[in-house]
Amino acid sequence: MNSPPGKARRWQLRPLRNPDLPQNLDVTEDGITIGRDPGSTVSVNSTQFPHVSSFHVRLEVVADRLHLHDLKSKNGTLLNGKRVETAVLKNGDMIQLGSLGPSFVVYCDESMNRTLPIGTGAAAVNSVATAEHREFGHTTIANMKRVLGIPEGEGGVGGLVEKRERRLSARMWILLVALGLSVGIAFFVLHRFYAGRLEDLGAQNKRLSDNLAKAIADANRSSERDYNELRGRLEQERVELESKIKQLQSGEQGSIERVKELQAKLDATKQELERFNPVSMERNQLEAVQRVRRCVVLVEVTNNYRDKESGDLVFGEDTGTGEDPRLNLQGAGDVFRQKATGSGFCVGADGWIITNAHVVRPESLRIPGHEMEAVNIVVRVVFTDRSERLDVRVVTAIESEECDLALLKVEPFEDIPFIGDFGMTTPVPAVGSAIYLYGFPLGQRALQEGDRMIVSTFRGILSRVVEPFIQVDAAVHPGNSGGPVVDAQGNIIGVVVGVQTTQSGQLATSIGYVIPVARVARIWPPRE
C-alpha cells in the first residue's frame, strides 16, 4: 500500500513482552540503535537480556524504507526467525535480538493510522484484510486484528476475522495432531529398536570389562600368592636351619662339618629372603639401571655439503640477527658445517655400538636450483661421564618402515663400559610395567659439565604394543633416538626410535616409540 503523495512513511517498533520499554518506539530520521549499553537509543535491561550486545542492531530510514543493520553482535539478529546482517524491513516483520533476546514488531503509518468502524461493508473488509496480509507475509490473523484495531467477537468485521481464524486454527490443530502422532509412532518404533541394540551392546561391553577385570585380578592374586608362598617357604627354611644349627652347636648330635654345611645353607636362604625386602628390591632395581646407564654414548655426526654438478662447497653467511646463516655457493662467509646428535649403547668389549640408522645419516639440504650432497662425514661418540670424542665406523645401517638400526665400531680401550649380558630374547613386559630409557635429549644444547657429557635417565610405563613398535609413556625428545630402553630388572627391551607428533607438527614428547630388542637381530651379532 502506497503512502499519500508528499507524506513520508512513519516507522515504529512495538516491543513484545518487554514492559521496561515504551509501547511504541519511533524510528527517527537519524535512526535508532538498540543494545544493552545506556548510550543506545533504545537500551534493554542488561540483567534480563544478558545475551544482547552492547550495541546490537541499528535501524534507519532510507528513501522512505526501513533498513536493518546488525552491528556485528555476538548472538546475531533474527528477522522472522532467520539470522540476517542487513535487510529491508516491511510492515509486520518481527525482529529478535539473538535467540534469547527481546522481540519487536515493525509498523508503518498505513497500519497505525487506519481505523475501521464496525459495520464497514464486506468488500471493504476483504480489501483491507487482503492488503494487510500481503504486507505482513507470515503474520497471523490475530496479529492483523491487533494491528488494525479490530475488536474481538462474533459480530461485524471482528466476527468475520474471528471465524476465519477459528477455521484456520482448527485445520492447523488437525495437521499438528496428525504430525505429532506420526512422529510419536516413528520415535517409539526406533526407540524400541535402538534401545534393544544398545542394551545388547552395553551388556556385551560389561561382560568384556568384567572378564578383563577378573583376569587382571586373578593374575594379581596369583602373583601375590606365589610371592607370599615363596617367602613363606624361605622363612620356614630359615627357622628350621637355625634350629638345627643350634642343636648341633649344643653338642647333642652331628659334627662341625655338618654345622658349617647348614650355616652356608642358612646364609644362602637369608640372602634369598633379602630379595623380598622392599628396600633391597628398590636398591637392586637402581643398581640394574645404573649398570646400563654407564654404557650409553652420545653420537655426533658432522658434515659439509656441496653442489653435485659444480662441486662447489656450501658457505654460510652470518645474518647478524642470531638466526641460521644465509647459505650460498659463492664463498660468502664460512664453510657451512652441519652437526646432529643422537644416542646409542655399547654391547661388546670390542667396541660394538647400537643406534638408529637415521642418527648416522646426514640430514638433507636444499638450495633451489641445485642438487646437494653430504661430504666430509665424520661420526664420533662420547661415553657418558666422559669428554673424549672417539671416531667410529658405520658397519651396518638398515632403515625401513619396520627397522631403523645401525651398528657402529669404536676402537676399544681399557675398561670400556659395555653390556656384557646383552641378549635379544627378553620378552616385552606387560602393559603398564615400569620402564627406563636413556639418552642425550637435545645433545649438547642440554646443560652439561663443560665438555663432559652426562646421560639423562627417564622413567615411564609401557603403554601399549602397536606392531612393529612398542609405545611408551615417558619423556622422549630429539636426541634420544638410538638410546636403550630397559625393564625394571635392567634387561634391554628395545631401542628408542621416535616421538609422536600432533596434527600441527608439534612434538608430543610424552609418547615415544621403541623398536623391540628382538629386531636387533637384523644387525647383531656383526657379520664381518
N, C-alpha and C positions, 0 to 999 in steps of 0.2 A: 504494500500500500504506500503510495507516494505522499510526501508531506505537502501541505498547502504551499502554493507558489510564494517565494520570498520569505518563508519561515523555516529556520533550521530545525532539525530534529533535536529533541531534548532527551538525553540518555540518562538513565538511572539504574542503580543496583538495589535490589531488595535482599538483605541478609536473611538467611534461613536459620532458625533455631539459635539465634545469637542475640539475646536481649541486651547485651552491653553496647550494641551499635544502634544507630537510628533506624527507623523503619524503612526510610528511603535515603539513598546516597546519590547525590547529583554528581555526574561526571562533568567537571567544568571545562572551559576552553583550554586551560593549562594541563588538563588530565589529572588523574589521581594515582597514587601509589598505595598498595596495601601490603602490610607486613607487621611484624612484632615490634619493630623499632618505633619509639614515640615520635620520631621525626617523619614517619609515614603519614600520608594524607589520611588514610584510614588505618588506625592502629588496633590490632586484635589483641585479645587477652593472652599474654605470653604463658601464663600458668595453665590456662585451659587448652591452648593450642601451641605446645612446645615444638611441634614439627614444622610450623610455619617459619620461613626465613625472615631475617630482619627486614629486608626489602624484597618481597616475594614476587609481586606482579605489578605491572603498570598498565593503565587503561587511558587511552587518549582518543579524541575525536579528530579525524582527518577526512576532509571532503564529505562532511555530514555522515560519516560511517565510524563506528566504534571499533578501535583496534586494540588487541591484547598483546602484551609483550612480557614473557616470563623473564625475570631478572636473574637468570642462572640460579634459581632456587635449588636447595638441596633435594627436596622431595617432589619438585615439579608442579605444574599447573594442569588441572584436568578440565577439558571442555566437553560437556555432555559425556563424561566418563572416559575420555581419551586424552592422553597426555599430549600437550602441544607446547611449542615455544613461542610462536606468533600465530595470530588468527584474526580474521574479520568477523565480528560478532553480529548476531541478528536478534531480533526480538524473541524472547523466550528461552535463549540459551542459558545453560547453567554452568557456572564456574565454581571449581573447588580447588582450594589451596592444598595440594597433596591429598593422599587417600584418607588422611585422618583430620584434615583441616576444615575450616568453615566453608560454607557454600553460599553463593549469591546467584539470584536470577536477574537476567538482563531485561530491561524495559525501555521502550522508546515512547515518544509523545503520542503516537497513534493509539496505543493501548491505554495509556494513562489518562487521556483527555476524553475518551469516548464514554458516554452514558447512554444506556438503552432503557427507556421507560417500559414498565410492564404493560403488555398489550400490543407491543410492536408486532407487525404482521409477520407471518411465517416466512415470506420471501426475504424480508429484511434480516430475520434471524439467520436463515440459511446463508445469506450473503456474508454476514459478519462472521459466522462460525467458520465458513469455508476459508475466508481470508485470513482469519487468525490462525487456523490450523495449518495453513500453508506457511505462515511465518514462524510458527512455533516448532515445526518439524515434528519431533517425537514427544512434545509436551502433552501431558494427559488432559482430558476434558475437564477434570477437576481443577487443574491449573488454569485452564482457559476461563472457567467460570469465576475464579478468584481474580484474574486479571481484568476481565470485563465487568466485574462487579455484579454479576447476575445472582440473585438470591436463590437459596436452596428451596426446594418444594416441588409440588406436583403441578401447580398452575402456571400458565403463561410460558414465557421463554425459559424460566427456571425449570418448569416441568418437562419441557421438551428435552433440554440438555440432560436433566436427571434421568429420564427414561433411556435416552441413548447411552448414557454412561452405564446404567444398570445392565443393558443388553450386552455391551462390550465387556463389562466385568464378569457377567455370567459365562460368556464364551471363554474368557481368559481363565476363569476358575476351572472350567471343564478341561481345557487344554493342560493347565498346570497339574490337575489331579491325575489325568491320564499319563502325563510325562513322569510325574512322581511315582506312580505305580510301576511304570516300565523300568525306571531307574532302580527302584527298590527291588523288583524281582531279579533284575540282572545282577545287582550288587549281592543279593542273597545267594544266588547260584554261584557266582565267582568266589564269594567269601567262603562258602562251604567247601568248594573245590580246593582253593589255595590253603585254607585253614587245615584241611586234612593233609595236604602235601607238607606244609610247614611243621605240623605235628610229627609226621613221619621223619622228616629231616632232623627236627630237634631231638627226637628220641634216639635216632641213629647217632647223631653227634654226641649226645650224652653218654651212650654206650661206649663209643670210642674213647671219650675223655675218661670215663670211669675205668675202662680197661687199661689205658695208658697210666693213669694214676696208680692203679693197683699193681701194674708191672713194676713201676718205679719204686713203690713202697715195698713190694716183695723183694726187689733187688737190694734195696737199702737194708731191710731187715735181715736178708740172707748174709750180706757183707758184715753187718754188725754182729750177727750171730756167730759167723766164722771167726771174726776178730775176737769176740769175747771167749769163744771156746778155746782158741789157741792160747790166749793169755791165761785162761784158767788152767789149762794143762801145764803150761810152763810154771805157773805159781805152785801148783801141786807138786811138780817135779822138784822145784827148789826146796819146798818144805821137806819132802822125803829124803833128798840128798843131805840136807843139813842134819836131819835126824840120824841118818846112817853114819855120817862123819862123826857126830857127837858120840854115838855108841862105840865106834871104833877107837876114837881117841880116849875113851874111858877104859880101854883095855878089855872090854867084855868079849870082843870077837875080832877076827881079821888080823891084818898086818899093816905095816907102814905103807907098803906099795898100794894096798887097796885104798887107804886113806888118800894118798896122792891122786889116784885114779878118779875117785869120787870128787875130790876137790877140783880137779881140772874140769870135770863134767859140770859141777856146780857153777864154776866161773863162766863156762860157756852158756849155761842156762840164764844166769844173771845178765850176761851181755845181750842175749836174745830178748830178754824182758825189757831191757833198756830201750829197745827199738819202739816199744809201745808207750814210752813216756812222751807226752805231748811236747815237752821242751826239747827232748832229744830228736823227735821227729822233725821239728822245725829246723833244728841245727843241721841235721843230716841233709834236709832239703836244700838249705842255703849252701852247704858245702858242695853239693852236686851242681848247683847253679854256678858257683864260683869256679868250679873245675872247667866248665865250658867257657866261661867268660874270658879267661886268660888266653884262649886260643883264637879269639876273634881279631880280625885285621881290618884296617881301613884300606880301601882300594882307590888309588888315584890314577886317572887317565888324562894325559896331556897330549896335545897335537896341534899342528898348523893346518892351513887349508891353502889350496892353490887351484887356479883355473886349469881344467883338464886340457883345453885346447892350446893356450899360450904358455902354460907352466908358471904364470906369474903368481907369487905369493899374495895372500890377503893381508892388508895392513889395517890397523885400527887407529883412527884419528880421534884424539880426546876432544869432546864437545865443550868441556868447561862447565857442564851442568851437573856433573856427578852421575849421569846416565851412561849406558853402554856406549863404547866408542863407535864412531861412524866408520863403517867398513868400506874399503876401496881397494882397487887393483893398481893404483897409480903411485904407490910407495909413500903416501902421506901418513905420517905418524910412525908407529912401531909395528913390527911384525905381529899380527894377531895370533894369540895362543889360547886355545880352548882348554879349560880344566873342568873335569867332572869327577865326582866321587861316589863310592858305594861301599858295601861291606862284604865280608867273606869270613871263612874259618878254616883253620889248618887241621888236616885229618891224618897226617903222616909225618914220621920223623925225617923223611926225605924232603920235606918242604912242599907237600901237596896241599893246595888250597882250593876250596869250592866256593863259587859265587854265581851270580846271574850272567848270562851271555850279554844281556843289554848293558850291563855295568861296564864291560871292557870294550864295547863297541862305540867308537866316536860318534857324537851327535852330528846330524846332517846340518849343512849350512847352505843358505840360498842367497844368491845375488842375482837379481833379474838379468836375463840375457846371458848367463854364464852357468856352466856345469862345473860344480866344485867337487873336489876330492880331499879326503883327510891324508896328511903326510906327517912324517916325523912322530909317529905314535909311540908314546912311552907309557908303560904300565908299571906302577910301583905299589908296594904295600907297606903299611906300618902296623906292627903288632901293638895291641892295647898296652898302655902304661909305658910306651917307648916313643922315641922320636926319630930313630933311624929309618930312612926311606930305602927300601930294598927293591932292586929291579926284579921283575918276574917275567916269565914267558907264558904266553897263552898256548896251552897244549890242545885243548878241545873246547869248542863252543857250539852249542846246539840251541837254536832259537826257533820255536814253533808255537802254535796255539796251546799245546799241552806241555811243552818243555822249554824252559828258559834257563839253561845251566851252562857253566863253563868251569874247566879245570885249569888251574894255574900252577906253575912250578917256580919256587924260590930256592935259591942256594941255601941248603941247610946250615945252621950254625949251632954252637954249643948251647944246650938247654933250650932248644927251640920248643915253644909250647905247642902241643898238638893233642887231639882227642885220640887216645890210644885204643879205646874200645869202640871206635865208630863202626856202626852197623846199619844196615838198611832194612831190617826186619821188625823194627819197633812198630807195633800196631798204632793206628790213630786212636787217641784217647776218646772216651765217651763225651758227647756234647755236654758242655757245662764244666768240663775239667779245667783246672788251673794250668796255664802255660806261661812260659817266659820266652821273650825274644830279645836279641842283642843286635846292636848296630851303631852306626855313626850318623844320626839324623842331621842333615844339612852340612855334613862334612866338617871342614874347618871353620865354617861360619858359626857353629855352636861354640859355646865357651869351652876353651881348653887351657891347659897349663903350658903356655908358650907353644913350642913345637911338640910337646908330649901329648899324644892322643889318648883319650880316655873313653872307652866304650860305654854306651848307655844300655841299661837293662830295663825292660818294660814287662810288667806283669799284666796278664789278662785272662780271658777264658776262651776256650774253643767253642764258637757259637754255632757252627753248622758245617756240614761237608757238602760242597757243591762241585761235583766232578767237572774238571780234573783237579780241583783245588780244595784246600781247607780254608774256611773263613774264620778269622779270629777277631775278638773284640779286645783290641789293645792299641796303644799308640803306635801308628806306622807313619813315617814321614819320608820325604825324599832323602836318600842317603842310607836308608835301612835295607834297601834291596840287596839280596845276597847273604844277609845275616842268618844265623841259625835260630831255630825255634825248638825248645825242649819241653818235656813234660815235667811233672813235679819231682821225678826221680833223676832228672838230668839227662834223660835219653833224648837224642835228637829225633824229632818227628817230622821236620821239614825245613824248607829254605824260603825266606821271605821273598816275594816276587813283585808285589804291587799293592796299591791302596785304591780304595773306591773313590770315584769322582761323582759329583752331583750333576744334574742336568745342565746347570750353568757353567760347569767346568771347574767348580771349586773342589778341593780335596776333603773327603770325609775321613779324616785321619784316624777315627776310632774303628774303622772297618778295613781290615787288611786281608790279603790273600797269600797263601803259603803253598809251595809245591811239596807234596808228600815225599818223605825221605826215600820211599821205595823207588821213586822215579830217578833218583840219583844214580841208579844202576846204569843209566844211559852213558855216564861219563866215568864211573868209578867201578872197579879199580882201573888204573891207567892202562892203555893198550900199547904204549911204547916200550 
